Amino acid sequence: RLGWTGDIAVFAPTAAFLFDSQSFLADWLRDLALEQTALEQDALGGAVPYVVPDVLKYMGMPTELEPFDTTAIWGDAAAWVPWALWQAYGDPAVLREAYPSMAAHARRIRSLLSPNGVWDAGFQFGDWLDPSAPAENPAAAAADPGVVATAAAYRTARILAGAAAVLGYSDDVVEFEELAESLRAAFHTEYVGDGTIRSDCATVYALAIVFGLLAEDDLGWAGNRLAEVVADSDYRISTGFAGTPFLLDALTRTGHTDAAYALLLQRECPSWLYPVTMGATTIWERWDSMLPDGTVMPGGMTSFNHYALGAVADWMHRAIGGLAPAEPGYRRILVEPRIGGGLTWASSSLDTPHGPASVRWETQDDRVRISVVVPPGTSAHLRVGGDERE
């Protein structure tokens, strides 16, 4: 009903795999850019509304979301959605059209940074709907909102540098690489120390690992600490809208595939499969939108069709299905199934811009048999258990 920008920011890769969503989301990005332009008259040039189209300006902004300005992840839809479309479809026209909006958002972020270089002032949704947050205060997450916002800002700056490089905007490449490096340095100075990241919860480690904020030498302790945190929660979800889409990626990237599967296959609330045990056929807004006794969670803000937490399907496509773009548009395909979780086989297929691609794997004794089909004119890079082949 409302085009919440934060939801599509994290869900766009999943949407682009499940459906041919390029034209639809490119059109939505035009609406986003128009809403940005409308905000310039309020001295908010580059700011991205919380919803697009921005009906809140007619309905009235909820007091808890005031004062309005662009926020991490929600505002980052301006950059993250076109980048997801570029990765999925390989068409630079999407980046070219969206680039002014992307750059305006990144420069707005730069104007909001504190003197110490991090984004720790103003309203933030943060790790929205962390299950530990009170029902009446969904922004009161375990993750420090400044850590979340600064990490998201870094990812946006890196995306802008990448988009500028694709489009040949050399001056902008330098500008946004410098912004990214300054954010990275400030993140380490303010938030990283003694083998921990401020607030020491799953979301901050997941974002730091997946967004590339940590040096190679730091991935070991960060991944180990993340695995400890999720084990301490008995493999129940402890992340909200910010951390959940990147949680399983962070675990698998740091060698904790078993922990990723334990989270994915957990049936106790909060988990992805708990709603399934309750008869759900859609993704819920809250992990406990329906309570075990069948009553609706009484927090006053809940939906039974709210797709953001379903962004885990992007990891499932790549890690279970083993099918991902090795370069934008699947001209080269990465086949890297993460075997685990007691699964003995999986298959995936996708109509790429070049034609149908598919992967099927199955385990037999101590061996893995993999079948790969790629479209004409494309190639695949196979990576399984340390074995790599073209």
C-alpha positions as CSV (number, residue, x, y, z in Angstrom):
1,R,0.0,0.0,0.0
2,L,2.9,2.3,0.7
3,G,6.1,2.3,-1.2
4,W,8.5,2.2,1.7
5,T,11.9,2.8,0.4
6,G,13.8,0.7,3.0
7,D,11.9,-2.4,2.0
8,I,12.8,-2.3,-1.7
9,A,16.4,-1.1,-0.9
10,V,17.1,-4.5,0.6
11,F,14.7,-6.6,-1.5
12,A,15.7,-5.4,-5.0
13,P,18.1,-8.3,-5.7
14,T,15.5,-10.8,-4.8
15,A,12.9,-9.0,-6.9
16,A,15.2,-8.9,-9.9
17,F,15.8,-12.7,-9.7
18,L,12.1,-13.7,-9.1
19,F,10.6,-11.5,-11.8
20,D,11.7,-9.4,-14.8
21,S,11.4,-6.3,-12.7
22,Q,13.8,-4.0,-14.5
23,S,11.2,-1.8,-16.2
24,F,8.9,-1.6,-13.2
25,L,11.7,-0.6,-10.8
26,A,13.3,1.8,-13.3
27,D,9.9,3.5,-13.5
28,W,9.7,3.6,-9.7
29,L,13.1,5.2,-9.6
30,R,11.9,8.0,-11.8
31,D,9.2,8.7,-9.2
32,L,11.9,8.7,-6.5
33,A,13.9,11.2,-8.4
34,L,10.8,13.5,-8.8
35,E,10.2,13.3,-5.1
36,Q,13.8,14.3,-4.4
37,T,13.4,17.3,-6.7
38,A,10.2,18.3,-5.0
39,L,12.1,18.4,-1.6
40,E,14.7,20.9,-2.9
41,Q,12.3,23.8,-2.2
42,D,12.4,22.8,1.5
43,A,16.2,23.0,1.5
44,L,16.3,19.2,1.4
45,G,18.0,18.7,-1.9
46,G,18.9,15.1,-2.5
47,A,16.8,13.8,0.4
48,V,14.8,10.7,-0.3
49,P,11.3,10.3,1.2
50,Y,10.4,7.4,3.4
51,V,7.8,6.3,0.9
52,V,7.6,6.8,-2.9
53,P,5.2,8.1,-4.1
54,D,5.4,10.3,-1.0
55,V,1.9,10.2,0.3
56,L,3.0,11.1,3.8
57,K,3.3,14.8,2.8
58,Y,-0.5,14.7,2.2
59,M,-1.4,12.4,5.1
60,G,0.9,14.1,7.6
61,M,4.2,12.8,8.9
62,P,4.0,10.6,12.0
63,T,5.5,12.6,14.9
64,E,7.9,9.8,15.7
65,L,9.5,10.2,12.3
66,E,10.2,13.9,12.6
67,P,12.1,16.0,11.8
68,F,12.3,14.6,8.3
69,D,15.6,14.1,6.4
70,T,17.1,11.3,4.4
71,T,17.8,8.2,6.4
72,A,20.1,5.2,6.0
73,I,18.8,2.2,4.1
74,W,15.5,3.9,3.4
75,G,17.1,6.8,1.6
76,D,19.8,4.4,0.2
77,A,17.1,2.9,-2.1
78,A,18.2,5.7,-4.5
79,A,21.5,4.0,-4.9
80,W,21.0,0.4,-3.9
81,V,18.0,-0.3,-6.3
82,P,19.6,0.8,-9.5
83,W,22.8,-1.0,-8.6
84,A,20.8,-4.2,-8.0
85,L,19.2,-3.7,-11.4
86,W,22.6,-3.2,-13.0
87,Q,23.9,-6.4,-11.4
88,A,20.9,-8.4,-12.5
89,Y,20.4,-7.2,-16.0
90,G,23.7,-5.6,-17.1
91,D,22.0,-2.6,-18.7
92,P,23.9,0.7,-18.0
93,A,20.9,2.7,-19.2
94,V,19.4,2.1,-15.8
95,L,22.4,3.5,-14.0
96,R,22.7,6.4,-16.4
97,E,19.1,7.6,-15.9
98,A,19.2,7.1,-12.1
99,Y,22.7,8.5,-11.6
100,P,21.7,12.1,-10.8
101,S,19.4,10.9,-8.1
102,M,22.0,8.4,-6.8
103,A,24.7,11.2,-6.6
104,A,22.3,13.7,-5.0
105,H,21.5,11.2,-2.3
106,A,25.2,10.4,-1.6
107,R,26.0,14.1,-1.4
108,R,23.1,14.6,1.0
109,I,24.6,12.0,3.2
110,R,27.9,13.8,3.2
111,S,26.2,17.0,4.3
112,L,24.7,15.1,7.3
113,L,27.9,13.6,8.7
114,S,29.2,14.7,12.1
115,P,32.6,16.4,12.5
116,N,34.1,13.0,13.4
117,G,33.0,11.7,10.0
118,V,30.3,9.2,11.0
119,W,26.5,9.5,10.5
120,D,25.3,9.6,14.1
121,A,22.9,12.5,14.2
122,G,19.2,12.9,13.3
123,F,16.4,10.4,13.1
124,Q,17.3,6.9,11.9
125,F,15.1,3.8,11.4
126,G,18.3,1.9,12.3
127,D,17.8,-1.9,12.6
128,W,14.1,-1.4,12.4
129,L,11.9,-4.2,14.0
130,D,14.8,-5.9,15.7
131,P,12.8,-8.6,17.6
132,S,14.3,-7.4,20.9
133,A,12.8,-3.9,20.4
134,P,9.6,-3.0,22.3
135,A,6.5,-3.5,20.2
136,E,5.7,0.2,20.6
137,N,9.2,1.4,19.7
138,P,10.4,-0.6,16.7
139,A,13.5,1.6,16.2
140,A,14.9,0.7,19.7
141,A,17.2,-2.0,18.3
142,A,20.3,-3.6,19.8
143,A,22.4,-2.1,17.0
144,D,23.7,1.4,17.4
145,P,21.9,3.5,14.8
146,G,25.1,5.4,14.0
147,V,27.0,2.2,13.3
148,V,24.1,1.1,10.9
149,A,23.9,4.5,9.2
150,T,27.7,4.9,8.7
151,A,28.0,1.3,7.4
152,A,25.1,2.0,4.9
153,A,26.6,5.3,3.9
154,Y,29.9,3.5,3.1
155,R,28.1,1.0,0.9
156,T,26.3,3.8,-0.9
157,A,29.6,5.7,-1.5
158,R,31.2,2.5,-2.9
159,I,28.2,2.0,-5.2
160,L,28.4,5.5,-6.4
161,A,32.1,5.1,-7.2
162,G,31.3,1.9,-9.1
163,A,28.4,3.5,-11.0
164,A,30.6,6.5,-11.9
165,A,33.2,4.1,-13.2
166,V,30.7,2.2,-15.4
167,L,29.5,5.5,-16.8
168,G,32.9,7.0,-17.4
169,Y,32.5,9.9,-14.9
170,S,36.1,10.0,-13.7
171,D,35.8,13.0,-11.5
172,D,32.9,11.4,-9.6
173,V,34.9,8.2,-9.2
174,V,37.5,10.2,-7.3
175,E,34.9,12.1,-5.3
176,F,33.0,9.0,-4.1
177,E,36.0,6.9,-3.5
178,E,37.3,9.6,-1.2
179,L,33.9,9.7,0.6
180,A,34.0,6.0,1.0
181,E,37.5,5.9,2.4
182,S,36.7,8.7,4.8
183,L,33.6,6.9,6.0
184,R,35.6,3.7,6.4
185,A,38.3,5.4,8.4
186,A,35.8,7.1,10.7
187,F,33.9,3.8,11.2
188,H,37.0,2.2,12.5
189,T,38.0,5.1,14.6
190,E,34.6,5.5,16.3
191,Y,33.2,1.9,16.3
192,V,35.8,-0.8,16.0
193,G,38.2,-1.7,18.8
194,D,39.5,-4.7,20.9
195,G,38.0,-7.3,18.6
196,T,34.4,-5.9,18.7
197,I,32.2,-3.5,16.9
198,R,30.1,-1.1,19.0
199,S,26.9,-2.6,20.3
200,D,28.3,-6.1,19.7
201,C,25.3,-7.6,18.1
202,A,24.6,-9.6,14.9
203,T,23.6,-6.7,12.7
204,V,26.8,-4.6,13.2
205,Y,29.0,-7.6,12.3
206,A,26.9,-8.6,9.3
207,L,27.0,-5.1,7.8
208,A,30.7,-4.6,8.4
209,I,31.5,-7.9,6.8
210,V,29.3,-7.8,3.8
211,F,29.8,-4.1,3.0
212,G,33.6,-4.5,3.0
213,L,34.3,-2.2,6.0
214,L,36.8,-4.6,7.5
215,A,40.3,-5.6,6.4
216,E,41.0,-9.2,5.4
217,D,42.8,-9.8,8.7
218,D,39.7,-8.6,10.6
219,L,37.2,-11.0,9.0
220,G,38.3,-13.9,11.1
221,W,37.5,-12.3,14.5
222,A,34.4,-10.6,13.2
223,G,33.0,-13.8,11.6
224,N,33.8,-15.8,14.8
225,R,32.1,-13.2,17.0
226,L,29.0,-13.1,14.7
227,A,28.8,-16.9,14.9
228,E,29.0,-16.7,18.7
229,V,26.2,-14.1,18.8
230,V,23.8,-16.2,16.7
231,A,24.7,-19.3,18.6
232,D,24.0,-17.5,21.9
233,S,20.5,-16.6,20.5
234,D,19.9,-20.4,19.9
235,Y,19.9,-19.6,16.2
236,R,16.8,-17.4,16.4
237,I,16.8,-14.2,14.6
238,S,18.1,-11.2,16.5
239,T,18.2,-8.7,13.5
240,G,15.8,-6.3,12.0
241,F,15.4,-4.7,8.5
242,A,19.0,-3.6,8.4
243,G,20.8,-6.7,9.4
244,T,18.6,-9.5,8.3
245,P,19.2,-9.3,4.5
246,F,23.0,-9.6,5.0
247,L,23.2,-11.9,8.0
248,L,23.5,-15.3,6.2
249,D,25.9,-13.8,3.6
250,A,28.2,-12.6,6.4
251,L,28.2,-16.1,8.0
252,T,29.0,-17.9,4.8
253,R,31.6,-15.4,3.7
254,T,33.5,-16.0,7.0
255,G,33.2,-19.8,6.9
256,H,30.2,-20.3,9.1
257,T,27.9,-22.0,6.7
258,D,26.5,-24.4,9.3
259,A,25.4,-21.4,11.4
260,A,23.7,-19.8,8.4
261,Y,21.7,-23.0,7.8
262,A,20.8,-23.3,11.5
263,L,19.3,-19.8,11.3
264,L,17.5,-20.4,8.0
265,L,16.0,-23.7,9.2
266,Q,15.0,-22.6,12.7
267,R,11.3,-23.0,13.4
268,E,11.0,-21.3,16.7
269,C,10.0,-17.6,16.8
270,P,11.7,-15.4,15.7
271,S,12.7,-17.2,12.5
272,W,11.8,-17.4,8.9
273,L,10.1,-20.7,9.3
274,Y,8.0,-19.8,12.3
275,P,5.4,-18.1,10.1
276,V,5.3,-21.2,7.9
277,T,4.4,-23.3,11.0
278,M,1.6,-20.8,11.6
279,G,0.2,-21.3,8.1
280,A,1.7,-18.2,6.5
281,T,1.9,-18.0,2.7
282,T,3.4,-14.4,2.7
283,I,6.2,-12.6,4.5
284,W,5.2,-10.8,7.6
285,E,6.3,-7.3,8.7
286,R,7.2,-8.6,12.2
287,W,8.6,-11.9,13.1
288,D,5.7,-12.4,15.5
289,S,2.9,-10.7,13.6
290,M,0.9,-13.6,14.7
291,L,1.5,-15.0,18.2
292,P,1.7,-18.8,18.9
293,D,-1.8,-18.7,20.2
294,G,-3.1,-17.4,16.9
295,T,-3.8,-13.8,18.0
296,V,-2.3,-10.8,16.2
297,M,0.7,-9.1,17.8
298,P,-0.8,-6.1,19.8
299,G,1.9,-3.6,18.9
300,G,-0.5,-1.6,16.6
301,M,1.8,-1.7,13.5
302,T,1.9,-5.0,11.7
303,S,1.3,-6.5,8.3
304,F,0.9,-10.0,7.0
305,N,2.2,-9.1,3.5
306,H,5.4,-7.0,3.9
307,Y,8.3,-8.4,1.9
308,A,11.5,-6.9,3.4
309,L,12.5,-9.9,5.6
310,G,12.0,-12.1,2.5
311,A,15.3,-10.6,1.2
312,V,16.9,-13.8,2.5
313,A,15.8,-15.4,-0.8
314,D,18.6,-13.6,-2.5
315,W,21.1,-15.6,-0.3
316,M,19.1,-18.7,-1.0
317,H,19.3,-18.2,-4.8
318,R,23.1,-17.8,-4.6
319,A,24.1,-20.0,-1.7
320,I,21.6,-22.9,-2.0
321,G,20.8,-22.6,-5.6
322,G,24.3,-21.7,-6.5
323,L,23.4,-19.2,-9.2
324,A,24.7,-15.7,-9.2
325,P,26.1,-13.1,-11.7
326,A,29.9,-13.2,-11.8
327,E,29.6,-9.9,-13.8
328,P,26.6,-7.7,-14.3
329,G,23.8,-9.2,-16.5
330,Y,25.1,-12.8,-16.1
331,R,27.5,-12.7,-19.1
332,R,29.7,-14.7,-16.7
333,I,27.9,-16.8,-14.1
334,L,29.2,-17.7,-10.7
335,V,28.2,-21.2,-9.6
336,E,29.0,-21.5,-5.9
337,P,26.5,-23.6,-3.9
338,R,27.1,-23.7,-0.2
339,I,26.5,-27.3,0.7
340,G,25.1,-27.8,4.2
341,G,22.1,-27.7,6.4
342,G,21.4,-31.4,5.9
343,L,20.3,-30.7,2.3
344,T,21.2,-33.4,-0.2
345,W,20.2,-31.6,-3.4
346,A,19.0,-28.3,-4.8
347,S,18.2,-26.8,-8.1
348,S,17.8,-23.3,-9.5
349,S,17.0,-21.7,-12.8
350,L,16.9,-18.2,-14.2
351,D,16.0,-16.6,-17.5
352,T,19.0,-14.3,-17.7
353,P,19.3,-11.5,-20.3
354,H,21.2,-14.0,-22.5
355,G,18.9,-17.0,-22.0
356,P,18.1,-19.7,-19.5
357,A,20.7,-20.8,-17.0
358,S,20.3,-23.5,-14.4
359,V,22.2,-25.3,-11.6
360,R,21.5,-28.6,-10.0
361,W,23.6,-30.3,-7.3
362,E,23.2,-33.4,-5.2
363,T,25.4,-35.2,-2.7
364,Q,26.3,-38.8,-3.1
365,D,28.4,-40.3,-0.3
366,D,31.3,-37.8,0.1
367,R,30.9,-36.4,-3.4
368,V,28.9,-33.6,-4.9
369,R,27.5,-33.9,-8.5
370,I,26.8,-30.6,-10.2
371,S,25.0,-30.0,-13.5
372,V,25.2,-26.5,-15.0
373,V,23.5,-25.1,-18.1
374,V,24.5,-21.7,-19.3
375,P,23.2,-19.6,-22.3
376,P,25.1,-19.4,-25.6
377,G,27.8,-16.9,-25.5
378,T,28.2,-16.9,-21.7
379,S,30.5,-18.8,-19.4
380,A,30.4,-20.1,-15.8
381,H,32.9,-20.1,-13.0
382,L,32.4,-23.1,-10.7
383,R,33.6,-22.8,-7.1
384,V,32.8,-25.7,-4.6
385,G,34.8,-26.7,-1.6
386,G,38.0,-25.1,-2.7
387,D,37.8,-26.5,-6.2
388,E,37.5,-23.9,-9.0
389,R,36.8,-24.4,-12.7
390,E,35.7,-22.3,-15.7
